[in-house]
Amino acid sequence: MDEKRFEVIEKQGKMTQFQVIRDNQTGVLYMSYAAGYGLAMTVMVDPDGKPLVDKNYRGPGYY
């Protein structure tokens, strides 16, 4: 399996870092926050509370 399941699509920060990660099988977006030895990760949601899907997502196997 050559393709990556998860892919970082945006990064912000150096010492403290935010990342947006896309699941390449579902298109669902996750946000992670890292500071020092700590890390938090959560699914991003739309205004209705449903998982946010990358608007550029084209389906499994495309990337």
C-alpha positions in Angstrom: 0.0 0.0 0.0 1.8 3.1 -1.3 -0.7 5.8 -0.4 -0.9 7.4 3.0 -4.1 7.0 5.1 -3.5 10.4 6.8 -2.0 13.5 5.4 -1.1 16.8 6.9 -2.7 19.5 4.7 -1.9 22.6 6.8 0.6 23.6 9.5 0.9 26.6 11.7 3.4 27.5 14.4 6.8 26.3 15.5 7.1 25.9 19.3 3.4 25.4 19.5 1.9 23.8 16.4 -1.6 23.4 14.9 -2.1 20.9 12.1 -5.0 20.0 9.9 -4.9 16.3 9.0 -7.1 14.7 6.3 -8.1 11.0 6.3 -7.5 10.1 2.7 -10.1 7.2 2.8 -13.0 9.3 4.1 -12.0 13.0 3.5 -12.7 13.8 7.2 -10.6 16.6 8.7 -8.9 16.5 12.1 -7.1 19.2 14.0 -4.1 18.5 16.2 -2.4 20.9 18.7 1.0 20.1 20.1 2.9 22.1 22.7 5.9 20.7 24.6 5.2 17.1 25.4 1.4 17.5 25.1 -0.8 16.7 22.1 -4.5 17.0 21.5 -6.4 15.8 18.5 -10.1 16.2 17.5 -12.4 15.8 14.6 -13.4 19.1 13.0 -17.2 19.6 12.7 -19.5 21.7 10.6 -22.2 24.0 12.2 -24.5 21.1 12.5 -22.0 19.0 14.5 -21.3 16.6 11.6 -17.7 15.7 10.7 -16.1 18.2 8.3 -15.1 16.7 5.0 -12.4 18.3 2.9 -14.0 20.2 0.0 -11.2 19.0 -2.3 -11.6 15.3 -1.4 -12.2 13.1 -4.4 -12.5 9.7 -2.9 -10.3 6.8 -1.8 -7.4 6.0 -4.1 -7.4 9.4 -5.8 -4.5 10.9 -3.8 
